[in-house]
Amino acid sequence: MKNLLCALSGLAAAAAFAHTPTLDDTTAVVRVVVNSVEHLEQLEALGAEPLACRVGLGEQYFAADTAVAESLAKAGAVIVERDLKSVIDASNEAVRGGGFFDNYQDWDAINDQLDAYALNSRVEIVTIGDTIEGRTVRGIKISGDTPGLRPAVLVNGAQHAREWISPASCMYLAERLVSDYGSDPQITEILDRVDFYIVPVTNADGYAYSFTPGNRLWRKNRRHNGGTSYGVDPNRNWAEGWGLSSGSSGSSGSSTYRGPAPFSEPCTANLRDFIISVPEIRAHVDVHNFAQLVLGAWAYTNTPAPDGNTLLPLGDALSDAIQGVHGTNFDARTGEGGIGFASGAMPDWTFGELGVMAWTFELRDTGQFGFQLPASQLVPAAEECVAGVLRLADQIAHCPNDLNLDGDVDATDLAIFLTRWDNARGLADTDVDGAVGAGDLAGMLAAWGSSCPL
């Protein structure tokens, strides 16, 4: 049963390949040992959909109808559940009622809460853009009371619709930043030095769809691909590494369908444009579940990334902060991270295109419940996410001249600084007074050779 619920969480992806929009009691879960990429492709061609965000080799779980499951069982696979619908229906009964953080909230409730936060003078609604189905994706900017432009951290959630703990954790971060400013010394000091942009639901159409009957585990957006096929995976639709077969598919029926072109989807194109419009963004966290990992670039290859020696030590610091909250084990990794590749992923684009220090947080758990993390674990999981984000923001707040976040102020940081000299804000404004001037250069030179321990 432990790994069954992990397997359940990919069922929505199965609906995509089978061209059926809802669950039914003929959907089963099978466990298969995948020997090669060709083997995986053969399984998908048979109608077996992998139940993971990133699919690697070895033991994997797949959703399939009864006939396909029986066929695979004859070839050595193990059927671990024959009636997914009844199990998911029972799980959904627990996700009703309670306060905002006592349970998972739908699209409308999250937007109402964003409006409530915006009643605070330090909070501003930001509009990302409209989706295919006409929903307006929004987020909030949260600042301290000190004037002037500051470096910023971007945190986004729900690229994958079924990962409900992702937007819940983003909202919990917002709650802490809004409510605890002025009373919590760490949050107050950070917010006086760093702004936060939080976009809790980026894949609004898919997320709303996952709350409709029978679709709890839908993954993609709601693009109509023709016929009975729906959905593009937003986190395979970003330009960096797009089109590669490492962790994405060109088949519209696949749960990792990358779309016809990079940024073909409004949910990714609009978010890209928003990020470009905010050059203050220094760091980015894309929140997912499940694996209990902090993942740095690249997601689509094991080739070392530029600044890879920077990413991993800071990733270790972030995972240590997360683990320190409840003792939950988290690891920091780069490349495919032992869980498979993902080409066209958002953090690879923010890192590769814009030079932003970017991570994927894969929150709880490691397979016991998977995407259907019980509501009783919502706050503990969100607290862990918040700890990781605050550790990242703290690094920026206290080491403004360490522009590549590697723990030292050196020639690399000066080179970054000089490229931003005519920007008039963002990374070049190291004293965050709203303008680039002699004070910024003096601060950089004064900090030369200093260390900011990770």
C-alpha positions in Angstrom: 0.0 0.0 0.0 2.9 2.3 0.7 3.9 2.7 -2.9 0.4 2.2 -4.2 -0.6 5.8 -3.3 2.6 7.0 -5.0 1.4 5.3 -8.1 -2.1 6.6 -7.8 -0.9 10.2 -8.2 -0.1 9.8 -11.9 -3.6 8.7 -12.8 -4.5 12.0 -14.5 -1.6 11.5 -16.8 -3.1 8.1 -17.7 -6.3 9.9 -18.7 -4.3 11.8 -21.3 -2.8 8.9 -23.1 -6.1 6.9 -23.0 -8.0 9.9 -24.2 -10.5 9.5 -21.4 -11.2 12.7 -19.3 -12.1 11.0 -16.1 -11.2 8.1 -13.8 -13.2 4.8 -14.0 -13.1 1.5 -12.1 -11.2 -0.2 -15.0 -8.0 1.8 -14.4 -5.3 -0.2 -12.7 -1.7 0.4 -11.5 1.1 -1.9 -12.5 4.7 -2.0 -11.4 7.3 -2.6 -14.1 11.1 -2.7 -14.1 12.1 -0.4 -17.0 15.3 -1.5 -18.7 15.9 1.2 -21.3 14.4 4.2 -23.0 13.2 1.9 -25.8 11.5 -0.2 -23.2 9.7 2.8 -21.8 8.6 3.9 -25.2 7.2 0.4 -25.9 5.2 0.5 -22.6 3.8 3.9 -23.5 2.9 2.7 -27.0 0.9 -0.2 -25.4 -1.1 2.4 -23.4 0.8 2.3 -20.0 1.4 5.8 -18.6 4.3 6.4 -16.2 3.3 7.8 -12.8 6.1 10.1 -12.0 7.2 13.7 -12.6 10.5 12.6 -14.0 10.7 9.0 -15.3 13.9 7.1 -15.0 15.0 3.5 -15.4 14.4 0.7 -12.9 11.2 0.1 -11.0 8.4 2.4 -12.1 4.6 2.5 -11.7 2.2 2.9 -14.6 -1.5 3.5 -15.0 -3.3 1.3 -17.5 -6.7 -0.1 -18.2 -7.5 -3.6 -17.1 -6.7 -5.3 -20.5 -3.3 -3.6 -20.8 -2.5 -4.3 -17.1 -3.3 -8.0 -17.6 -1.2 -8.1 -20.7 1.8 -6.6 -18.8 1.3 -8.9 -15.9 1.7 -11.9 -18.2 5.1 -10.4 -19.2 6.2 -10.1 -15.6 4.7 -6.8 -14.3 2.9 -6.7 -11.0 -0.7 -5.4 -10.7 -0.7 -3.4 -7.4 -4.3 -2.0 -7.7 -7.2 -2.9 -9.9 -9.7 -0.1 -9.0 -8.1 3.3 -8.7 -11.3 5.2 -8.6 -12.5 3.8 -5.3 -9.2 4.5 -3.6 -9.1 8.1 -4.9 -12.7 8.7 -4.0 -12.0 7.6 -0.5 -9.0 9.9 -0.3 -10.9 12.9 -1.6 -13.5 12.5 1.2 -10.8 13.7 3.6 -10.2 16.9 1.6 -13.3 18.9 2.7 -14.0 21.6 5.3 -11.6 23.2 7.8 -9.7 26.5 7.8 -7.5 27.7 4.9 -4.4 25.7 5.9 -6.4 22.7 7.4 -7.1 21.5 3.9 -6.2 22.0 0.2 -7.9 24.9 -1.4 -9.3 25.3 -4.9 -8.6 28.0 -7.5 -11.3 30.4 -6.3 -10.4 30.1 -2.6 -6.7 30.8 -3.4 -7.6 33.9 -5.3 -9.8 35.2 -2.6 -7.0 34.7 -0.1 -4.6 36.7 -2.4 -7.1 39.5 -2.4 -7.2 39.3 1.4 -3.4 39.6 1.6 -3.5 42.6 -0.7 -5.4 44.6 1.9 -2.0 44.9 3.6 -0.1 47.9 2.4 3.0 45.9 1.9 1.3 43.5 -0.5 0.6 44.2 -4.2 -1.4 42.0 -6.6 0.6 41.2 -9.8 -1.2 40.0 -12.9 0.6 37.3 -15.0 -2.0 36.9 -17.8 -4.9 34.9 -19.0 -5.1 31.1 -19.6 -6.6 29.2 -22.5 -9.8 28.9 -20.7 -9.9 32.6 -19.6 -8.7 32.4 -16.0 -6.4 35.3 -15.0 -3.2 34.0 -13.3 -2.2 36.3 -10.4 0.3 36.5 -7.7 1.5 38.9 -5.1 4.5 41.0 -4.4 5.4 41.2 -0.7 7.8 43.9 0.6 9.1 45.4 3.9 8.5 49.0 5.0 12.0 50.2 3.9 11.8 52.3 0.7 13.6 51.6 -2.6 14.1 48.7 -5.0 15.4 45.4 -3.6 16.7 42.1 -5.0 13.8 39.7 -5.2 13.0 36.0 -4.9 10.4 34.4 -7.2 8.4 31.4 -5.9 5.8 29.7 -8.0 3.7 26.6 -7.7 1.3 24.3 -9.4 2.9 23.9 -12.8 1.6 20.4 -12.4 -2.1 20.5 -11.5 -2.2 17.4 -9.3 0.6 18.6 -6.9 -1.8 20.3 -4.4 0.9 20.7 -1.7 2.7 23.1 -4.1 0.3 26.0 -4.1 -0.6 25.3 -0.5 3.1 25.8 0.4 3.3 29.0 -1.6 0.3 30.3 0.2 1.7 29.4 3.5 4.9 31.3 2.6 2.8 34.3 1.8 0.9 33.9 5.1 4.2 33.9 7.1 5.6 36.9 5.2 2.4 38.9 5.6 1.5 38.0 9.1 4.9 37.7 10.8 6.6 40.8 9.6 7.3 43.0 12.6 7.1 40.1 15.0 9.5 37.5 13.6 13.0 38.9 13.5 14.2 36.7 10.6 11.3 37.5 8.4 11.3 41.2 9.3 15.0 41.6 8.5 14.7 39.6 5.2 11.7 41.6 4.0 13.5 44.9 4.7 16.2 43.7 2.3 14.4 41.4 -0.2 11.1 41.4 -2.1 9.1 38.3 -2.8 7.0 37.5 -5.8 4.7 34.5 -5.2 2.6 33.0 -7.9 0.9 30.0 -6.2 -0.9 28.6 -9.2 0.7 28.9 -12.7 -1.3 26.2 -14.4 -4.7 27.6 -13.5 -6.8 25.6 -15.9 -5.3 22.3 -15.0 -5.5 23.0 -11.3 -9.1 24.0 -11.5 -9.8 20.8 -13.5 -8.1 18.6 -10.9 -10.9 19.7 -8.4 -13.6 18.4 -10.7 -15.1 14.8 -10.1 -12.8 12.1 -11.4 -9.9 14.3 -12.2 -8.0 14.7 -8.9 -4.7 13.6 -10.5 -4.7 15.6 -13.7 -1.2 16.9 -14.5 -1.1 19.1 -17.6 -3.0 22.2 -18.7 -6.2 22.0 -20.7 -5.0 22.6 -24.2 -7.2 20.8 -26.8 -4.7 18.9 -28.9 -7.3 17.5 -31.3 -9.8 14.6 -31.0 -10.0 13.5 -27.4 -6.4 14.5 -26.5 -5.9 17.3 -24.0 -3.1 19.0 -22.3 0.5 20.2 -22.5 2.9 19.8 -19.6 3.9 23.4 -18.7 7.1 22.2 -17.1 8.3 20.8 -20.4 7.3 23.9 -22.4 10.1 26.3 -21.4 12.8 27.0 -24.0 15.9 25.7 -22.2 16.4 22.1 -23.4 13.0 22.1 -25.1 12.5 19.4 -27.8 14.9 16.9 -26.3 13.7 13.3 -25.6 15.3 13.4 -22.2 12.3 13.7 -20.0 9.7 15.0 -22.4 7.6 13.7 -25.2 6.5 14.9 -28.6 3.3 12.8 -28.4 0.2 14.8 -27.4 -1.1 11.9 -25.5 1.9 11.7 -23.1 1.8 13.2 -19.6 5.1 14.9 -20.5 3.9 16.3 -23.8 6.1 19.4 -24.4 3.7 21.2 -26.8 4.3 22.1 -30.5 6.9 24.8 -29.6 8.6 26.5 -26.7 6.2 28.8 -24.9 3.3 27.6 -27.0 1.1 27.8 -23.9 -0.2 31.1 -22.4 0.6 29.9 -18.9 4.3 29.7 -19.7 4.6 32.6 -22.2 2.9 35.0 -19.8 5.0 33.9 -16.9 8.2 34.3 -19.0 7.2 37.8 -19.9 6.5 38.7 -16.3 9.8 37.4 -15.1 11.7 39.3 -17.8 9.8 42.5 -16.7 11.2 42.2 -13.2 15.0 42.3 -13.4 15.3 42.5 -9.6 14.7 38.7 -9.4 17.9 37.1 -8.1 16.6 33.7 -7.2 13.8 31.3 -8.1 12.1 28.3 -6.5 9.7 26.2 -8.5 7.7 24.1 -6.0 6.7 20.5 -6.8 6.2 17.2 -5.1 7.2 14.5 -4.5 10.8 13.3 -3.9 12.2 15.3 -1.0 14.9 16.9 -3.1 16.4 20.3 -3.9 17.3 20.2 -7.6 19.6 22.6 -9.4 20.4 22.9 -13.1 20.4 21.1 -15.4 17.2 19.0 -15.4 17.7 17.7 -19.0 21.3 16.6 -18.9 24.0 15.5 -16.5 26.5 17.9 -18.2 27.7 20.2 -15.5 26.0 23.6 -15.6 27.8 26.9 -15.5 28.2 27.8 -11.8 27.4 24.2 -11.0 30.0 24.4 -8.2 27.9 27.3 -6.8 24.6 25.6 -7.1 25.3 22.5 -5.2 26.8 24.0 -2.0 24.0 26.4 -1.8 21.5 23.6 -2.5 23.1 21.7 0.4 22.4 24.7 2.6 18.8 24.9 1.5 18.2 21.2 2.0 19.8 21.4 5.5 17.4 24.2 6.4 14.5 22.2 5.2 15.6 19.1 7.0 16.1 21.1 10.2 12.4 21.9 10.6 11.0 18.4 11.2 13.9 16.1 10.6 12.5 15.1 7.2 15.4 13.9 5.0 16.1 16.1 1.9 19.0 15.8 -0.5 20.4 18.4 -2.9 21.3 17.3 -6.4 22.0 18.6 -9.9 21.4 17.0 -13.3 18.8 14.3 -13.5 19.1 13.8 -9.7 18.5 10.1 -9.7 14.8 10.6 -10.6 15.0 11.0 -14.3 15.4 13.9 -16.7 13.1 16.8 -17.6 13.7 18.9 -20.7 12.0 22.2 -21.1 11.8 22.8 -17.3 11.2 26.3 -15.9 14.2 26.6 -13.5 16.5 25.6 -16.3 15.2 28.6 -18.3 15.4 31.1 -15.4 18.9 29.9 -14.7 20.1 29.4 -18.3 18.5 32.4 -20.0 18.5 35.0 -17.2 21.3 33.9 -14.9 18.9 33.6 -11.9 20.0 31.1 -9.3 17.1 28.6 -9.6 16.0 25.4 -7.9 13.2 22.9 -8.0 11.9 22.0 -4.5 10.4 18.5 -4.6 8.4 18.4 -1.4 7.1 15.5 0.7 7.0 12.6 0.4 9.1 9.8 -1.2 6.2 7.5 -2.2 3.9 6.6 0.6 1.2 9.1 -0.4 2.8 10.9 -3.4 0.7 13.6 -4.9 -2.1 12.8 -2.5 -0.2 14.0 0.6 -2.8 14.0 3.4 -4.1 17.3 4.6 -2.6 16.5 8.0 0.8 17.0 6.5 0.0 20.2 4.7 1.4 22.6 7.3 4.5 20.5 8.2 5.4 20.2 4.5 4.7 23.9 3.9 6.9 24.8 7.0 9.8 22.9 5.4 9.3 24.7 2.1 9.3 28.0 3.9 12.5 27.2 5.7 14.2 26.5 2.4 13.0 29.7 0.7 13.9 31.8 3.7 17.4 30.4 3.8 17.8 31.3 0.1 16.4 34.8 0.8 18.7 35.2 3.8 21.7 34.5 1.7 20.7 37.4 -0.7 19.8 39.7 2.2 23.1 39.4 4.0 25.4 39.0 1.1 24.1 41.5 -1.5 27.5 41.6 -3.3 27.8 37.9 -3.7 25.8 38.1 -7.0 26.3 34.4 -8.0 25.6 33.2 -4.4 28.7 31.0 -4.2 29.7 32.3 -0.7 32.5 34.6 -1.9 32.8 38.1 -3.4 35.2 37.8 -6.2 35.9 38.5 -9.9 32.8 36.6 -11.0 30.6 38.9 -9.0 32.3 42.0 -10.3 31.8 40.8 -13.9 28.1 40.3 -13.2 27.9 43.7 -11.6 29.5 45.4 -14.6 27.1 43.8 -17.1 24.2 45.3 -15.0 25.7 48.7 -14.7 23.3 50.4 -17.2 20.3 48.4 -15.8 19.6 51.0 -13.1 18.1 48.4 -10.8 18.3 44.7 -9.9 21.6 43.0 -9.4 23.7 46.1 -10.1 21.9 48.1 -7.3 23.7 46.2 -4.6 22.9 48.8 -1.9 19.2 48.6 -3.0 18.7 52.3 -2.9 16.8 52.4 -6.2 19.7 53.6 -8.4 23.0 52.4 -9.6 25.8 54.7 -8.5 29.1 55.2 -6.9 27.8 53.7 -3.6 27.1 50.4 -5.4 30.6 50.2 -6.8 32.1 51.3 -3.4 30.2 48.5 -1.7 31.3 45.9 -4.2 35.0 46.9 -3.8 34.7 47.1 0.0 33.3 43.6 0.0 36.0 42.2 -2.3 37.5 39.1 -1.0 35.0 38.6 1.8 33.1 35.5 2.5 29.4 34.8 3.0 29.4 31.3 4.5 26.9 29.0 3.0 
